[in-house]
């Protein structure tokens, strides 16, 4: 072959290589842009911004998750669209809105693959019951009540909960009672209290704890707060607690808890013989003082009942312990997410702290859902194959901005909780008992040598 022929031959190969690459590039572009699998998600949350999980707070986090997934190996093949509708915390309007949206979509020969939300148990329950018949999965950060777990295989077959549940709170509290050999307890709570979380939050929490402790052979009594009761809090404590109970579980507003603790202080109950435990699961979402220095939140009208010259307000809280959700940020991802969301969507959040655990959990939920979809499709299955989809979520572990997310065999996140008490030197509450996940259960973490409980 002459030199001229060799040059022509290599020029031909170079041209062929260029054309082949262009064709491959065109095919990749076509696949990414024009053949993406459509995924429609119905978002049902309250429009009322007094809720910590209103649409205006959660929708930006889902939009950000979708944007972040476009360049991932699991999200590139999907075209995810969110259609949102308002959903109050009742059992009537929520399922009607869901049904209208689902059948309106089907009239256009399309379908929803999933419902995200609702958060309130009473609005979630009917939607989760209908979901198997609509062939949609339901993903929430709510579903606190035990009924969702008890009836998972019969009524709520496609429900997945990325948030905490009362089942795991019950496990935590039962282990604490066993640790300290507590055999009897009284509940004092406000059944109507919900404070921007969910309706009847305290009622649901205490009802679940009552069943769990009775099953653990703990004697349980309770007093539901009646706002019409003319008796003073001191009289109620003397009558219902007195020398009959040494462990008291509380749930209610900050004013409700402060009334109990001020009265307990005046009666001499803050003497090491009584333990008051307040269940404020989402305290971190409200303010730093709510968890670390709750005595600062005592209203001015109640402050006059105590002489604060000798730190009486602070001392009233020495007999209190607070149980909250465990929110870890070991690698800084949660904090980074808060900053990113606030910088990007400042119109939705007044400050970074408003980018709360619910907002972050829905972000994680979107990633988990799309990862499961990708695994489903990668195995040759239809994205509407719910059985395969749920197998790719349940009994699996994921990493997210809210930490390691362990989903158990019931489709519930294994919840972790923390108990805090006050350090008498700093007058601030500190974590004393927490949990770690060991396979499919939680284990108490408590070191009384490095940080003993101050029983007073």
DRENDOFI-459842 format. One line per 8 residues: their letters; for each residue z, x, y of C-alpha. Coordinates in nm, 3 decimals, always signed. Each point is the difference from the previous one (the first is absolute). Example, Ala and Ser with C-alpha at 12.3 -4.5 7.8 and 13.67 -1.06 7.14 Angstrom:
2
as) +0.780,+1.230,-0.450  -0.066,+0.137,+0.344 $
This chain:
456
xxxxxxxx) +0.000,+0.000,+0.000  -0.103,+0.140,+0.335  +0.240,+0.040,+0.289  -0.172,-0.290,+0.178  +0.041,-0.221,-0.305  +0.367,+0.096,-0.035  +0.066,-0.092,+0.363  -0.167,-0.337,-0.046 $
xxxxxxxx) +0.197,-0.063,-0.320  +0.338,+0.073,+0.161  -0.097,-0.207,+0.305  -0.076,-0.291,-0.236  +0.341,+0.038,-0.172  +0.178,+0.008,+0.335  -0.185,-0.313,+0.114  +0.081,-0.175,-0.330 $
xxxxxxxx) +0.368,+0.096,+0.031  +0.013,-0.136,+0.357  -0.162,-0.330,-0.098  +0.231,-0.040,-0.298  +0.308,+0.058,+0.215  -0.128,-0.250,+0.256  -0.048,-0.260,-0.274  +0.348,+0.061,-0.139 $
xxxxxxxx) +0.149,-0.019,+0.347  -0.185,-0.326,+0.062  +0.130,-0.141,-0.327  +0.358,+0.098,+0.086  -0.032,-0.163,+0.340  -0.146,-0.313,-0.155  +0.280,-0.019,-0.254  +0.271,+0.049,+0.260 $
xxxxxxxx) -0.136,-0.239,+0.260  -0.205,-0.266,-0.171  +0.149,-0.046,-0.346  +0.370,-0.002,+0.074  +0.201,-0.256,-0.193  +0.127,-0.274,+0.234  +0.375,-0.065,-0.019  +0.146,-0.289,+0.200 $
xxxxxxxx) +0.374,-0.018,+0.066  +0.182,-0.298,+0.147  +0.297,+0.103,+0.215  +0.267,-0.270,+0.039  +0.285,+0.091,+0.236  +0.185,-0.164,+0.293  -0.161,+0.016,+0.343  +0.348,-0.004,+0.157 $
xxxxxxxx) +0.071,+0.355,+0.113  +0.375,-0.045,-0.034  -0.057,+0.074,-0.368  -0.004,+0.365,-0.101  -0.311,-0.069,-0.209  -0.210,-0.213,+0.234  -0.379,+0.014,-0.021  -0.028,+0.205,+0.320 $
xxxxxxxx) +0.218,+0.274,-0.158  -0.141,+0.004,-0.355  -0.374,-0.044,+0.067  -0.032,+0.336,+0.183  +0.160,+0.183,-0.293  -0.249,-0.159,-0.242  -0.290,+0.088,+0.230  +0.122,+0.359,+0.013 $
xxxxxxxx) +0.031,+0.012,-0.380  -0.359,-0.125,-0.040  -0.122,+0.260,+0.248  +0.189,+0.279,-0.176  -0.140,-0.098,-0.340  -0.365,+0.018,+0.100  -0.013,+0.372,-0.066  +0.209,-0.005,-0.319 $
xxxxxxxx) -0.131,+0.011,-0.356  +0.153,-0.339,-0.074  -0.088,-0.189,+0.317  -0.357,+0.107,+0.075  -0.165,-0.255,-0.227  +0.165,-0.307,+0.152  -0.067,-0.204,+0.312  +0.344,-0.150,+0.070 $
xxxxxxxx) +0.025,-0.289,+0.244  +0.317,-0.179,+0.110  +0.011,-0.362,+0.109  +0.337,-0.097,+0.144  +0.158,-0.340,+0.049  +0.343,-0.094,+0.127  +0.270,-0.086,-0.249  +0.342,-0.125,+0.096 $
xxxxxxxx) +0.305,+0.027,-0.224  -0.027,-0.342,-0.164  -0.123,-0.117,-0.337  -0.251,-0.247,+0.148  -0.233,+0.159,+0.253  -0.044,+0.336,-0.175  -0.164,-0.129,-0.323  -0.215,-0.246,+0.200 $
xxxxxxxx) -0.133,+0.282,+0.219  -0.061,+0.217,-0.306  -0.189,-0.273,-0.181  -0.214,-0.083,+0.302  -0.102,+0.365,+0.044  -0.072,+0.056,-0.368  -0.221,-0.306,-0.039  -0.172,+0.057,+0.333 $
xxxxxxxx) -0.097,+0.346,-0.122  -0.129,-0.141,-0.329  -0.219,-0.247,+0.186  -0.182,+0.306,+0.131  -0.042,+0.133,-0.358  +0.261,+0.268,+0.064  +0.356,+0.046,-0.120  +0.331,+0.159,+0.085 $
xxxxxxxx) +0.120,+0.272,-0.235  +0.358,+0.011,+0.131  +0.260,-0.159,+0.224  +0.227,+0.235,+0.197  +0.327,-0.173,+0.087  +0.172,-0.234,+0.059  +0.336,+0.165,+0.059  +0.237,-0.297,+0.001 $
xxxxxxxx) +0.099,-0.108,-0.350  -0.045,-0.372,+0.066  -0.359,+0.042,+0.121  -0.086,+0.264,-0.258  +0.110,-0.198,-0.307  -0.266,-0.278,+0.001  -0.282,+0.244,+0.082  +0.105,+0.235,-0.280 $
xxxxxxxx) +0.007,-0.299,-0.238  -0.355,-0.106,+0.091  -0.138,+0.355,+0.008  -0.081,+0.027,-0.375  -0.209,-0.317,+0.026  -0.182,+0.137,+0.305  -0.044,+0.331,-0.187  +0.149,+0.206,+0.282 $
xxxxxxxx) +0.274,+0.260,-0.003  +0.290,-0.038,+0.241  +0.153,+0.312,+0.153  +0.307,-0.022,+0.220  +0.294,+0.197,+0.132  +0.220,-0.311,-0.023  +0.087,-0.194,-0.318  +0.369,+0.084,+0.020 $
xxxxxxxx) +0.122,-0.286,-0.220  +0.070,+0.051,-0.369  -0.213,-0.304,-0.094  -0.320,+0.195,+0.056  +0.104,+0.247,-0.269  +0.149,-0.253,-0.240  -0.317,-0.210,+0.003  -0.255,+0.280,+0.033 $
xxxxxxxx) -0.169,-0.069,-0.334  -0.020,-0.377,+0.050  -0.037,-0.079,+0.372  -0.065,+0.321,+0.197  -0.233,+0.189,-0.233  -0.206,+0.178,+0.268  +0.282,+0.084,+0.244  +0.075,+0.362,+0.088 $
xxxxxxxx) +0.285,+0.098,+0.232  -0.014,+0.335,+0.179  +0.332,-0.067,+0.177  +0.364,-0.023,-0.112  +0.125,-0.281,-0.223  +0.341,-0.148,-0.064  -0.024,+0.095,-0.366  +0.033,+0.367,+0.090 $
xxxxxxxx) +0.268,-0.070,+0.259  +0.195,-0.179,-0.273  -0.035,+0.304,-0.224  +0.131,+0.228,+0.275  +0.300,-0.218,+0.088  +0.093,-0.057,-0.365  +0.004,+0.376,-0.058  +0.221,+0.052,+0.308 $
xxxxxxxx) +0.247,-0.263,-0.124  +0.008,+0.166,-0.341  +0.049,+0.343,+0.159  +0.314,-0.112,+0.186  +0.115,-0.249,-0.262  +0.001,-0.293,+0.241  +0.067,-0.320,-0.194  +0.011,-0.270,+0.266 $
xxxxxxxx) -0.169,-0.066,+0.330  -0.041,-0.264,+0.268  -0.316,-0.064,+0.202  +0.014,-0.094,+0.367  -0.343,-0.077,+0.141  -0.213,-0.204,+0.236  -0.254,-0.182,-0.218  -0.230,-0.081,+0.295 $
xxxxxxxx) -0.032,+0.357,+0.122  -0.347,+0.160,-0.019  -0.057,+0.201,+0.323  -0.373,+0.073,+0.002  -0.020,+0.070,-0.372  -0.014,-0.311,-0.215  +0.161,-0.341,-0.002  +0.336,-0.027,-0.179 $
xxxxxxxx) +0.005,+0.375,-0.061  +0.379,+0.015,-0.045  +0.006,-0.306,-0.224  -0.263,+0.149,-0.232  +0.173,+0.339,-0.003  +0.347,-0.135,-0.077  -0.124,-0.248,-0.261  -0.173,+0.282,-0.186 $
xxxxxxxx) +0.302,+0.233,+0.025  +0.230,-0.277,-0.123  -0.202,-0.043,-0.321  -0.023,+0.377,-0.057  +0.374,+0.060,+0.048  +0.098,-0.296,-0.216  -0.222,+0.146,-0.273  +0.192,+0.328,+0.048 $
xxxxxxxx) +0.330,-0.184,-0.062  +0.108,+0.012,+0.364  +0.196,-0.298,+0.130  -0.184,-0.146,+0.302  +0.109,-0.240,+0.273  -0.176,-0.078,+0.325  +0.040,-0.155,+0.343  -0.313,-0.115,+0.183 $
xxxxxxxx) +0.037,+0.010,+0.375  +0.012,-0.345,+0.153  -0.069,+0.016,+0.373  +0.191,-0.326,+0.044  +0.315,+0.146,-0.158  +0.267,-0.012,+0.274  +0.221,+0.261,-0.168  +0.014,+0.356,+0.134 $
xxxxxxxx) -0.150,+0.287,-0.195  +0.352,+0.141,-0.046  +0.110,-0.325,-0.165  -0.305,+0.000,-0.229  +0.066,+0.361,-0.105  +0.366,-0.072,-0.068  -0.084,-0.311,-0.201  -0.298,+0.122,-0.200 $
xxxxxxxx) +0.067,+0.373,-0.028  +0.372,+0.061,+0.057  +0.154,+0.168,-0.302  -0.250,-0.159,-0.242  -0.302,+0.226,+0.058  -0.036,+0.365,+0.097  -0.383,+0.016,-0.003  -0.189,-0.217,+0.250 $
xxxxxxxx) -0.381,-0.022,+0.019  -0.146,-0.101,+0.337  -0.341,-0.113,+0.119  -0.082,-0.133,+0.344  -0.077,+0.087,+0.359  +0.159,+0.294,+0.180  +0.225,-0.248,+0.179  +0.105,-0.155,-0.332 $
xxxxxxxx) +0.090,+0.340,-0.147  +0.180,+0.114,+0.316  +0.212,-0.317,-0.001  +0.104,+0.070,-0.359  +0.082,+0.367,+0.064  +0.190,-0.064,+0.325  +0.206,-0.267,-0.174  +0.059,+0.230,-0.301 $
xxxxxxxx) +0.120,+0.274,+0.237  +0.244,-0.234,+0.177  +0.135,-0.122,-0.337  +0.058,+0.356,-0.124  -0.269,-0.021,-0.269  -0.148,+0.337,+0.105  +0.264,+0.189,-0.197  -0.183,+0.132,-0.306 $
xxxxxxxx) +0.085,-0.302,-0.215  -0.310,-0.200,+0.096  -0.370,+0.079,-0.017  -0.250,-0.195,+0.212  -0.368,+0.051,-0.093  -0.270,-0.131,+0.233  -0.353,-0.054,-0.133  -0.233,+0.089,+0.287 $
xxxxxxxx) -0.298,+0.111,-0.207  -0.236,+0.062,+0.291  +0.248,+0.141,+0.252  -0.224,+0.300,+0.071  -0.274,-0.232,+0.129  +0.216,-0.138,+0.280  +0.163,+0.295,+0.176  +0.173,+0.329,-0.066 $
xxxxxxxx) +0.333,-0.147,+0.111  -0.030,-0.286,-0.247  +0.042,+0.244,-0.288  +0.180,+0.302,+0.148  +0.226,-0.162,+0.263  +0.013,-0.377,-0.060  +0.320,-0.031,+0.200  -0.212,+0.062,+0.311 $
xxxxxxxx) -0.177,-0.332,-0.059  +0.316,-0.209,+0.037  -0.069,-0.253,+0.274  +0.191,+0.022,+0.328  +0.183,-0.326,-0.070  +0.145,+0.142,-0.320  +0.082,+0.339,+0.151  +0.270,-0.164,+0.210 $
xxxxxxxx) +0.186,-0.087,-0.320  +0.070,+0.366,-0.070  +0.151,+0.271,+0.216  -0.252,+0.285,-0.017  +0.232,+0.262,+0.151  +0.088,+0.122,-0.350  -0.348,-0.042,-0.153  +0.101,-0.337,-0.143 $
xxxxxxxx) -0.360,-0.121,-0.012  -0.101,+0.298,-0.209  +0.310,-0.016,-0.218  -0.080,-0.364,-0.085  -0.306,+0.126,-0.186  +0.181,+0.266,-0.204  +0.045,-0.237,-0.291  -0.368,-0.097,-0.002 $
xxxxxxxx) -0.282,+0.131,-0.217  -0.365,-0.085,+0.062  -0.271,-0.037,-0.265  -0.357,+0.060,+0.116  -0.339,+0.065,-0.145  -0.060,+0.368,-0.076  -0.284,+0.126,+0.220  -0.073,+0.365,-0.065 $
xxxxxxxx) -0.226,+0.228,+0.198  +0.034,+0.329,-0.184  -0.349,+0.124,+0.089  -0.021,-0.156,+0.346  -0.279,-0.242,-0.094  +0.188,-0.310,+0.110  +0.082,+0.145,+0.340  -0.356,+0.126,+0.041 $
xxxxxxxx) -0.132,-0.346,-0.088  +0.224,-0.161,+0.263  -0.126,+0.238,+0.269  -0.361,-0.047,-0.101  +0.024,-0.379,-0.002  +0.175,-0.012,+0.337  -0.250,+0.237,+0.162  -0.293,-0.195,-0.143 $
xxxxxxxx) +0.127,-0.356,+0.048  +0.240,+0.022,+0.294  -0.087,-0.356,+0.102  +0.159,-0.131,-0.323  +0.321,+0.205,+0.013  +0.245,+0.053,+0.285  +0.126,+0.325,-0.154  -0.034,+0.206,-0.318 $
xxxxxxxx) +0.300,-0.165,-0.165  -0.191,-0.330,-0.005  -0.235,+0.164,-0.249  +0.246,-0.104,-0.266  +0.032,+0.014,-0.378  -0.203,-0.320,-0.045  -0.289,+0.142,+0.203  +0.002,+0.322,-0.204 $
xxxxxxxx) +0.033,-0.187,-0.331  -0.308,-0.212,+0.066  -0.190,+0.319,+0.079  +0.107,+0.135,-0.339  -0.082,-0.331,-0.165  -0.362,+0.018,+0.115  -0.040,+0.351,-0.142  +0.158,-0.103,-0.331 $
xxxxxxxx) -0.219,-0.309,-0.028  -0.326,+0.185,+0.070  +0.093,+0.283,-0.238  +0.051,-0.260,-0.273  -0.333,-0.162,+0.089  -0.175,+0.335,-0.027  +0.148,+0.064,-0.344  -0.100,-0.349,-0.108 $
xxxxxxxx) -0.362,+0.043,+0.111  -0.021,+0.359,-0.130  +0.067,-0.132,-0.351  -0.292,-0.240,+0.028  +0.208,-0.308,+0.078  -0.058,-0.265,+0.263  +0.223,+0.037,+0.310  +0.106,-0.362,-0.059 $
xxxxxxxx) +0.148,+0.094,-0.339  +0.365,-0.055,+0.092  +0.142,+0.101,-0.337  -0.160,+0.343,+0.028  +0.092,+0.029,+0.367  +0.369,-0.072,-0.062  +0.009,+0.246,-0.290  -0.101,+0.263,+0.252 $
xxxxxxxx) +0.295,-0.086,+0.228  +0.290,-0.112,-0.218  +0.204,+0.268,-0.178  -0.163,+0.263,+0.223  +0.119,+0.248,+0.263  -0.162,+0.057,+0.340  +0.067,+0.220,+0.301  -0.002,-0.161,+0.343 $
xxxxxxxx) +0.136,+0.027,+0.352  +0.314,-0.182,-0.123  +0.057,+0.262,-0.269  -0.051,-0.019,-0.375  -0.082,-0.356,-0.102  +0.098,-0.081,-0.358  -0.134,-0.338,-0.115  +0.182,-0.137,-0.305 $
xxxxxxxx) -0.131,-0.211,-0.287  +0.052,-0.319,+0.203  -0.216,+0.119,+0.289  +0.303,+0.067,+0.223  +0.076,+0.321,+0.184  +0.315,+0.161,-0.137  +0.224,-0.035,+0.302  +0.248,+0.261,+0.117 $
xxxxxxxx) +0.303,-0.073,+0.215  +0.270,+0.192,+0.187  +0.365,-0.071,+0.076  +0.147,+0.143,+0.322  +0.351,+0.033,+0.136  +0.149,+0.131,+0.324  +0.091,+0.363,+0.050  +0.337,-0.009,+0.185 $
xxxxxxxx) -0.077,+0.324,+0.182  -0.330,-0.112,+0.152  +0.043,-0.380,-0.014  -0.352,-0.018,-0.144  -0.110,-0.152,-0.328  -0.133,+0.239,-0.263  -0.167,-0.045,-0.337  +0.250,+0.038,-0.284 $
xxxxxxxx) -0.161,-0.166,-0.304  -0.372,-0.019,-0.067  -0.233,-0.028,-0.296  -0.271,+0.196,-0.172  -0.257,-0.138,-0.239  +0.029,+0.108,-0.362  -0.300,-0.130,-0.193  +0.037,-0.378,+0.031 $
xxxxxxxx) +0.352,-0.021,+0.142  +0.208,+0.123,+0.293  +0.287,+0.248,-0.023  +0.285,+0.023,+0.251  +0.031,+0.317,+0.203  +0.357,+0.056,+0.118  +0.184,+0.327,+0.048  +0.360,-0.066,+0.102 $
xxxxxxxx) +0.063,+0.374,+0.032  -0.259,+0.065,+0.272  +0.040,-0.333,+0.178  +0.291,-0.221,-0.108  +0.024,-0.364,+0.098  +0.253,-0.058,+0.276  +0.200,-0.291,-0.136  +0.252,+0.011,+0.286 $
